[in-house]
Amino acid sequence: PIEIPLGEGIVGSVAQTGRPEIIADTTQDPRYIVDDEIRHAELAVPLLFQGKVIGVIDSEHPEKGFFKEHHREALQTIAAIC
């Protein structure tokens, strides 16, 4: 596991803003931080409790443009249940 400071990387940005993000091509986003290997698409959704971000669900995929709105909706539903 890696720790990403608030506001850094895509996950840190989502944690700071509280808004989910779909990144179709991580090679075009300077915020992208490589963890174990480069992946070309990312989806990050905040976990909210009483209006505050307490975590981020992050998913990555090797294929550019992989994540769609239905993926975001599904992760937001999971985040709401958590």
N, C-alpha and C positions, 0 to 999 in steps of 0.2 A: 504493500500500500504506500501511496505517496500523500503528503499533505500539501495542499495548494492554498496559499494565503488568500484571504478575502480580496476580491477585485483582480486577482491574477488568473490568467488562463480563461478558458471558456467556463469551466466549473466555478471558478472564483467570481467571474462576472455575473453568472446566474445567481450565485449566493448573495452577491451585493445588491442586485436589482430586484430579485424575487420574481423574475420573468423567465419562462422557459425559452430555450433557443434550439433551433435546428440549424446545424451547419452542414451544408451540402458538400462543401469542398474545404477540408481543413487546411489544404496547402495555400489557400487564399486568405486565411484568417491568421493574422500575426499573433493572436492570443493563444493559439493551439500549443499545448505542451505535450510532448511525447512521453508516455509512461513506459510500457514494456516494448511496444513496437508502433510504427506509424500506421494510423488508420485514417481513411479519407472522408468519413462522415461522422458526425457526432450529434447526439441529442442529450440535452441536459435539462432537468426539470427540478424546481425547488421543492423541498419538503417544508411545508408551512405549519406552524402551530401558533394559534392565537395571533395570526398576522405577522409572525416573525419567522424568518428562514432558520431552520434548525439543521438542514442538510441539503444535499443535492443528489438526485438519482442521475447517474451519467451512463450513457451507452454509446459505444463506438462501433463502426463497421468498416471493413476494408474497401467497400464499394462507394464511390462518389455518388451523392444524391440518393442514397439508400433510404433515409428516414423521410417519412411523409407525415401529414397532419394526423392521420389515424394512429401513428406511433406515439406522437405527442399526447393525443387525447388519452390513449391507454395508460401511458406513464403518469399523466396527471391524475387519472382515476386511482391508480395504485398509490400515488403520493397522498391523495386525499384520505384513502383508507388507513394509511400508516399514521 
